[in-house]
Each structure stands twice: as C-alpha cells, then as structure tokens.
Amino acid sequence: MQGEHHDIDHEFPEYRAELEALLTKDASFRELVSEHDELDDRIRRLEEKLQPISDLEMEKLKLERTALKDRIYEALRKAKAP
C-alpha cells in the first residue's frame, strides 16, 4: 500500500523487547535498522509526492527494503530463541 509505514517497530511488534535490546547493545544491528528505516522513508516520499522514478527503480528499492527486513527478522528471531 502506498504511503504505508514499514519501519521495523511497526513490522515486528511481537519482537519489541528483542528489538530494544539489540538496538541498545549491537551497533551493526542498529545500523541495519537505520538503513532500513531511511530506505522506507525514501520510498514513502517517492510514492506520496509522485516523484519521477521508473517502476523498475521503485521495485529495486522495495526489494532492497525487503532484503534488509529479512536480515533484521533473522536477528530478532535469534535474539528471542532460548
């Protein structure tokens, strides 16, 4: 959906405790989340303002966001594992 927020705290509410812990103690994880959220903001701005961008380029950005989200999810799952 256009203009929808995909930031990590909205995407994985069930991992809120793990997210907060990893953001506090893991600089590389914090950087990964920051990169994802910045890309999400860029995509949303492009969609909302109808900036000139090709469909192919937009798809590329969205696939990059998904790949980042997958990496974050794996880290959150590992942090939650007993």
N, CA, C and O atoms as CSV, one atom per row, in Angstrom:
chain,resi,resn,atom,element,x,y,z
A,1,MET,N,N,0.842,-1.174,0.000
A,1,MET,CA,C,0.000,0.000,0.000
A,1,MET,C,C,0.890,1.241,0.000
A,1,MET,O,O,1.872,1.313,0.739
A,2,GLN,N,N,0.542,2.191,-0.817
A,2,GLN,CA,C,1.343,3.397,-0.920
A,2,GLN,C,C,1.241,4.227,0.348
A,2,GLN,O,O,0.174,4.363,0.946
A,3,GLY,N,N,2.402,4.785,0.745
A,3,GLY,CA,C,2.446,5.669,1.885
A,3,GLY,C,C,2.407,4.970,3.226
A,3,GLY,O,O,2.451,5.631,4.263
A,4,GLU,N,N,2.327,3.659,3.233
A,4,GLU,CA,C,2.253,2.902,4.476
A,4,GLU,C,C,3.631,2.818,5.123
A,4,GLU,O,O,4.641,2.625,4.445
A,5,HIS,N,N,3.653,2.966,6.445
A,5,HIS,CA,C,4.915,2.851,7.183
A,5,HIS,C,C,5.337,1.399,7.259
A,5,HIS,O,O,4.528,0.520,7.554
A,6,HIS,N,N,6.601,1.156,6.993
A,6,HIS,CA,C,7.159,-0.184,7.104
A,6,HIS,C,C,8.331,-0.191,8.076
A,6,HIS,O,O,9.183,-1.077,8.005
A,7,ASP,N,N,8.391,0.792,8.991
A,7,ASP,CA,C,9.507,0.814,9.915
A,7,ASP,C,C,9.431,-0.402,10.842
A,7,ASP,O,O,8.355,-0.941,11.102
A,8,ILE,N,N,10.568,-0.807,11.317
A,8,ILE,CA,C,10.710,-2.097,11.989
A,8,ILE,C,C,9.846,-2.236,13.233
A,8,ILE,O,O,9.284,-3.309,13.456
A,9,ASP,N,N,9.718,-1.214,14.039
A,9,ASP,CA,C,8.897,-1.364,15.241
A,9,ASP,C,C,7.422,-1.595,14.909
A,9,ASP,O,O,6.694,-2.168,15.719
A,10,HIS,N,N,6.973,-1.160,13.737
A,10,HIS,CA,C,5.601,-1.444,13.296
A,10,HIS,C,C,5.496,-2.820,12.640
A,10,HIS,O,O,4.453,-3.470,12.714
A,11,GLU,N,N,6.570,-3.257,12.004
A,11,GLU,CA,C,6.559,-4.533,11.293
A,11,GLU,C,C,6.615,-5.744,12.229
A,11,GLU,O,O,6.017,-6.780,11.939
A,12,PHE,N,N,7.327,-5.615,13.341
A,12,PHE,CA,C,7.530,-6.753,14.238
A,12,PHE,C,C,7.185,-6.407,15.682
A,12,PHE,O,O,8.067,-6.438,16.541
A,13,PRO,N,N,5.932,-6.080,15.972
A,13,PRO,CA,C,5.585,-5.698,17.347
A,13,PRO,C,C,5.809,-6.829,18.353
A,13,PRO,O,O,6.026,-6.570,19.537
A,14,GLU,N,N,5.758,-8.068,17.893
A,14,GLU,CA,C,5.955,-9.209,18.794
A,14,GLU,C,C,7.415,-9.359,19.233
A,14,GLU,O,O,7.714,-10.137,20.139
A,15,TYR,N,N,8.312,-8.624,18.598
A,15,TYR,CA,C,9.737,-8.672,18.937
A,15,TYR,C,C,10.208,-7.352,19.567
A,15,TYR,O,O,11.392,-7.020,19.499
A,16,ARG,N,N,9.300,-6.617,20.166
A,16,ARG,CA,C,9.641,-5.298,20.704
A,16,ARG,C,C,10.781,-5.365,21.727
A,16,ARG,O,O,11.700,-4.548,21.677
A,17,ALA,N,N,10.732,-6.321,22.645
A,17,ALA,CA,C,11.787,-6.429,23.670
A,17,ALA,C,C,13.130,-6.752,23.033
A,17,ALA,O,O,14.150,-6.164,23.394
A,18,GLU,N,N,13.133,-7.686,22.084
A,18,GLU,CA,C,14.383,-8.054,21.409
A,18,GLU,C,C,14.912,-6.888,20.582
A,18,GLU,O,O,16.120,-6.653,20.533
A,19,LEU,N,N,14.018,-6.167,19.938
A,19,LEU,CA,C,14.412,-5.015,19.131
A,19,LEU,C,C,15.095,-3.970,20.011
A,19,LEU,O,O,16.169,-3.475,19.670
A,20,GLU,N,N,14.481,-3.639,21.129
A,20,GLU,CA,C,15.063,-2.639,22.026
A,20,GLU,C,C,16.426,-3.090,22.556
A,20,GLU,O,O,17.360,-2.293,22.642
A,21,ALA,N,N,16.531,-4.375,22.909
A,21,ALA,CA,C,17.802,-4.894,23.433
A,21,ALA,C,C,18.896,-4.846,22.370
A,21,ALA,O,O,20.012,-4.408,22.650
A,22,LEU,N,N,18.587,-5.292,21.156
A,22,LEU,CA,C,19.587,-5.289,20.093
A,22,LEU,C,C,19.980,-3.873,19.684
A,22,LEU,O,O,21.148,-3.607,19.400
A,23,LEU,N,N,19.012,-2.970,19.654
A,23,LEU,CA,C,19.327,-1.581,19.311
A,23,LEU,C,C,20.261,-0.960,20.347
A,23,LEU,O,O,21.090,-0.114,20.013
A,24,THR,N,N,20.127,-1.375,21.577
A,24,THR,CA,C,20.952,-0.842,22.659
A,24,THR,C,C,22.373,-1.401,22.634
A,24,THR,O,O,23.334,-0.666,22.864
A,25,LYS,N,N,22.509,-2.697,22.358
A,25,LYS,CA,C,23.816,-3.328,22.530
A,25,LYS,C,C,24.552,-3.707,21.246
A,25,LYS,O,O,25.719,-4.092,21.311
A,26,ASP,N,N,23.913,-3.611,20.091
A,26,ASP,CA,C,24.531,-4.092,18.856
A,26,ASP,C,C,24.564,-2.977,17.799
A,26,ASP,O,O,23.551,-2.686,17.163
A,27,ALA,N,N,25.724,-2.368,17.622
A,27,ALA,CA,C,25.866,-1.240,16.693
A,27,ALA,C,C,25.579,-1.643,15.251
A,27,ALA,O,O,24.992,-0.857,14.507
A,28,SER,N,N,25.972,-2.838,14.838
A,28,SER,CA,C,25.719,-3.250,13.452
A,28,SER,C,C,24.228,-3.477,13.218
A,28,SER,O,O,23.716,-3.187,12.136
A,29,PHE,N,N,23.536,-3.992,14.219
A,29,PHE,CA,C,22.082,-4.157,14.105
A,29,PHE,C,C,21.409,-2.790,14.042
A,29,PHE,O,O,20.499,-2.574,13.241
A,30,ARG,N,N,21.855,-1.883,14.878
A,30,ARG,CA,C,21.310,-0.528,14.889
A,30,ARG,C,C,21.484,0.134,13.525
A,30,ARG,O,O,20.583,0.818,13.039
A,31,GLU,N,N,22.641,-0.071,12.916
A,31,GLU,CA,C,22.907,0.477,11.581
A,31,GLU,C,C,21.994,-0.154,10.533
A,31,GLU,O,O,21.502,0.534,9.638
A,32,LEU,N,N,21.771,-1.443,10.642
A,32,LEU,CA,C,20.895,-2.164,9.720
A,32,LEU,C,C,19.463,-1.623,9.802
A,32,LEU,O,O,18.827,-1.391,8.775
A,33,VAL,N,N,18.966,-1.427,11.007
A,33,VAL,CA,C,17.617,-0.893,11.194
A,33,VAL,C,C,17.537,0.537,10.665
A,33,VAL,O,O,16.553,0.913,10.028
A,34,SER,N,N,18.553,1.316,10.926
A,34,SER,CA,C,18.585,2.691,10.442
A,34,SER,C,C,18.559,2.727,8.916
A,34,SER,O,O,17.833,3.520,8.317
A,35,GLU,N,N,19.353,1.867,8.300
A,35,GLU,CA,C,19.385,1.796,6.835
A,35,GLU,C,C,18.002,1.425,6.289
A,35,GLU,O,O,17.530,2.014,5.316
A,36,HIS,N,N,17.364,0.447,6.925
A,36,HIS,CA,C,16.022,0.039,6.501
A,36,HIS,C,C,15.039,1.194,6.626
A,36,HIS,O,O,14.302,1.489,5.685
A,37,ASP,N,N,15.025,1.849,7.782
A,37,ASP,CA,C,14.051,2.912,8.019
A,37,ASP,C,C,14.276,4.112,7.104
A,37,ASP,O,O,13.315,4.745,6.667
A,38,GLU,N,N,15.530,4.428,6.813
A,38,GLU,CA,C,15.821,5.518,5.879
A,38,GLU,C,C,15.338,5.172,4.470
A,38,GLU,O,O,14.774,6.018,3.775
A,39,LEU,N,N,15.559,3.938,4.060
A,39,LEU,CA,C,15.083,3.497,2.743
A,39,LEU,C,C,13.562,3.509,2.696
A,39,LEU,O,O,12.974,3.914,1.693
A,40,ASP,N,N,12.921,3.067,3.775
A,40,ASP,CA,C,11.462,3.091,3.842
A,40,ASP,C,C,10.943,4.520,3.717
A,40,ASP,O,O,9.972,4.765,3.000
A,41,ASP,N,N,11.576,5.460,4.403
A,41,ASP,CA,C,11.180,6.867,4.296
A,41,ASP,C,C,11.335,7.373,2.864
A,41,ASP,O,O,10.474,8.090,2.355
A,42,ARG,N,N,12.427,7.000,2.225
A,42,ARG,CA,C,12.663,7.429,0.836
A,42,ARG,C,C,11.579,6.896,-0.099
A,42,ARG,O,O,11.058,7.630,-0.939
A,43,ILE,N,N,11.248,5.631,0.051
A,43,ILE,CA,C,10.212,5.017,-0.785
A,43,ILE,C,C,8.873,5.719,-0.563
A,43,ILE,O,O,8.164,6.034,-1.518
A,44,ARG,N,N,8.538,5.959,0.691
A,44,ARG,CA,C,7.265,6.604,1.004
A,44,ARG,C,C,7.197,8.020,0.419
A,44,ARG,O,O,6.165,8.424,-0.118
A,45,ARG,N,N,8.295,8.767,0.525
A,45,ARG,CA,C,8.326,10.116,-0.060
A,45,ARG,C,C,8.133,10.059,-1.571
A,45,ARG,O,O,7.388,10.856,-2.141
A,46,LEU,N,N,8.807,9.113,-2.211
A,46,LEU,CA,C,8.669,8.973,-3.663
A,46,LEU,C,C,7.230,8.644,-4.048
A,46,LEU,O,O,6.703,9.179,-5.023
A,47,GLU,N,N,6.599,7.763,-3.279
A,47,GLU,CA,C,5.220,7.380,-3.577
A,47,GLU,C,C,4.249,8.531,-3.325
A,47,GLU,O,O,3.372,8.789,-4.150
A,48,GLU,N,N,4.392,9.214,-2.214
A,48,GLU,CA,C,3.446,10.266,-1.838
A,48,GLU,C,C,3.556,11.501,-2.731
A,48,GLU,O,O,2.548,12.126,-3.061
A,49,LYS,N,N,4.760,11.844,-3.113
A,49,LYS,CA,C,4.950,13.052,-3.906
A,49,LYS,C,C,4.998,12.764,-5.397
A,49,LYS,O,O,5.201,13.663,-6.214
A,50,LEU,N,N,4.810,11.510,-5.733
A,50,LEU,CA,C,4.818,11.094,-7.126
A,50,LEU,C,C,6.057,11.605,-7.855
A,50,LEU,O,O,5.982,12.129,-8.967
A,51,GLN,N,N,7.193,11.434,-7.193
A,51,GLN,CA,C,8.470,11.830,-7.773
A,51,GLN,C,C,8.726,10.985,-9.020
A,51,GLN,O,O,8.322,9.824,-9.081
A,52,PRO,N,N,9.386,11.560,-9.996
A,52,PRO,CA,C,9.674,10.789,-11.210
A,52,PRO,C,C,10.697,9.685,-10.925
A,52,PRO,O,O,11.858,9.952,-10.614
A,53,ILE,N,N,10.240,8.470,-11.036
A,53,ILE,CA,C,11.093,7.297,-10.849
A,53,ILE,C,C,10.463,6.176,-11.669
A,53,ILE,O,O,9.240,6.048,-11.725
A,54,SER,N,N,11.282,5.393,-12.284
A,54,SER,CA,C,10.748,4.297,-13.091
A,54,SER,C,C,10.195,3.194,-12.186
A,54,SER,O,O,10.601,3.053,-11.033
A,55,ASP,N,N,9.271,2.429,-12.731
A,55,ASP,CA,C,8.716,1.303,-11.985
A,55,ASP,C,C,9.817,0.321,-11.614
A,55,ASP,O,O,9.812,-0.248,-10.522
A,56,LEU,N,N,10.754,0.127,-12.526
A,56,LEU,CA,C,11.855,-0.796,-12.273
A,56,LEU,C,C,12.713,-0.321,-11.097
A,56,LEU,O,O,13.100,-1.119,-10.244
A,57,GLU,N,N,13.006,0.974,-11.055
A,57,GLU,CA,C,13.806,1.527,-9.967
A,57,GLU,C,C,13.049,1.436,-8.635
A,57,GLU,O,O,13.646,1.130,-7.603
A,58,MET,N,N,11.756,1.698,-8.659
A,58,MET,CA,C,10.950,1.587,-7.436
A,58,MET,C,C,10.929,0.152,-6.948
A,58,MET,O,O,11.044,-0.102,-5.748
A,59,GLU,N,N,10.785,-0.780,-7.862
A,59,GLU,CA,C,10.790,-2.196,-7.494
A,59,GLU,C,C,12.134,-2.578,-6.877
A,59,GLU,O,O,12.181,-3.330,-5.903
A,60,LYS,N,N,13.208,-2.070,-7.433
A,60,LYS,CA,C,14.542,-2.327,-6.903
A,60,LYS,C,C,14.660,-1.829,-5.462
A,60,LYS,O,O,15.193,-2.533,-4.605
A,61,LEU,N,N,14.165,-0.623,-5.193
A,61,LEU,CA,C,14.208,-0.069,-3.842
A,61,LEU,C,C,13.390,-0.917,-2.871
A,61,LEU,O,O,13.809,-1.157,-1.739
A,62,LYS,N,N,12.232,-1.363,-3.318
A,62,LYS,CA,C,11.374,-2.176,-2.453
A,62,LYS,C,C,11.993,-3.547,-2.176
A,62,LYS,O,O,11.865,-4.076,-1.072
A,63,LEU,N,N,12.650,-4.111,-3.160
A,63,LEU,CA,C,13.330,-5.391,-2.943
A,63,LEU,C,C,14.499,-5.224,-1.970
A,63,LEU,O,O,14.756,-6.099,-1.143
A,64,GLU,N,N,15.189,-4.118,-2.070
A,64,GLU,CA,C,16.278,-3.830,-1.136
A,64,GLU,C,C,15.727,-3.693,0.287
A,64,GLU,O,O,16.325,-4.200,1.236
A,65,ARG,N,N,14.595,-3.012,0.434
A,65,ARG,CA,C,13.968,-2.860,1.748
A,65,ARG,C,C,13.571,-4.226,2.305
A,65,ARG,O,O,13.769,-4.497,3.490
A,66,THR,N,N,13.018,-5.077,1.460
A,66,THR,CA,C,12.621,-6.414,1.891
A,66,THR,C,C,13.824,-7.240,2.345
A,66,THR,O,O,13.748,-7.952,3.347
A,67,ALA,N,N,14.922,-7.147,1.618
A,67,ALA,CA,C,16.132,-7.878,1.995
A,67,ALA,C,C,16.646,-7.407,3.350
A,67,ALA,O,O,17.066,-8.223,4.170
A,68,LEU,N,N,16.615,-6.111,3.588
A,68,LEU,CA,C,17.034,-5.585,4.891
A,68,LEU,C,C,16.102,-6.088,5.989
A,68,LEU,O,O,16.551,-6.484,7.064
A,69,LYS,N,N,14.806,-6.067,5.707
A,69,LYS,CA,C,13.836,-6.527,6.697
A,69,LYS,C,C,14.038,-8.001,7.017
A,69,LYS,O,O,13.892,-8.407,8.170
A,70,ASP,N,N,14.370,-8.804,6.017
A,70,ASP,CA,C,14.637,-10.227,6.244
A,70,ASP,C,C,15.839,-10.419,7.168
A,70,ASP,O,O,15.807,-11.268,8.059
A,71,ARG,N,N,16.889,-9.643,6.961
A,71,ARG,CA,C,18.075,-9.735,7.814
A,71,ARG,C,C,17.756,-9.323,9.249
A,71,ARG,O,O,18.237,-9.937,10.201
A,72,ILE,N,N,16.953,-8.293,9.393
A,72,ILE,CA,C,16.556,-7.830,10.722
A,72,ILE,C,C,15.701,-8.886,11.415
A,72,ILE,O,O,15.892,-9.165,12.598
A,73,TYR,N,N,14.771,-9.464,10.687
A,73,TYR,CA,C,13.906,-10.500,11.246
A,73,TYR,C,C,14.722,-11.690,11.752
A,73,TYR,O,O,14.463,-12.214,12.835
A,74,GLU,N,N,15.691,-12.103,10.973
A,74,GLU,CA,C,16.536,-13.224,11.404
A,74,GLU,C,C,17.274,-12.889,12.700
A,74,GLU,O,O,17.371,-13.733,13.591
A,75,ALA,N,N,17.789,-11.682,12.811
A,75,ALA,CA,C,18.476,-11.267,14.034
A,75,ALA,C,C,17.515,-11.246,15.217
A,75,ALA,O,O,17.878,-11.653,16.321
A,76,LEU,N,N,16.303,-10.777,14.994
A,76,LEU,CA,C,15.304,-10.741,16.062
A,76,LEU,C,C,14.914,-12.148,16.499
A,76,LEU,O,O,14.772,-12.418,17.692
A,77,ARG,N,N,14.744,-13.040,15.531
A,77,ARG,CA,C,14.420,-14.441,15.867
A,77,ARG,C,C,15.519,-15.084,16.689
A,77,ARG,O,O,15.246,-15.780,17.667
A,78,LYS,N,N,16.760,-14.852,16.292
A,78,LYS,CA,C,17.886,-15.429,17.039
A,78,LYS,C,C,17.947,-14.869,18.445
A,78,LYS,O,O,18.269,-15.591,19.388
A,79,ALA,N,N,17.639,-13.580,18.597
A,79,ALA,CA,C,17.672,-12.953,19.919
A,79,ALA,C,C,16.566,-13.495,20.817
A,79,ALA,O,O,16.720,-13.527,22.038
A,80,LYS,N,N,15.460,-13.916,20.227
A,80,LYS,CA,C,14.338,-14.426,21.002
A,80,LYS,C,C,14.491,-15.910,21.340
A,80,LYS,O,O,13.878,-16.400,22.289
A,81,ALA,N,N,15.296,-16.614,20.575
A,81,ALA,CA,C,15.464,-18.054,20.788
A,81,ALA,C,C,16.033,-18.334,22.181
A,81,ALA,O,O,16.891,-17.601,22.672
A,82,PRO,N,N,15.546,-19.394,22.799
A,82,PRO,CA,C,16.045,-19.740,24.146
A,82,PRO,C,C,17.489,-20.167,24.167
A,82,PRO,O,O,18.024,-20.482,25.230
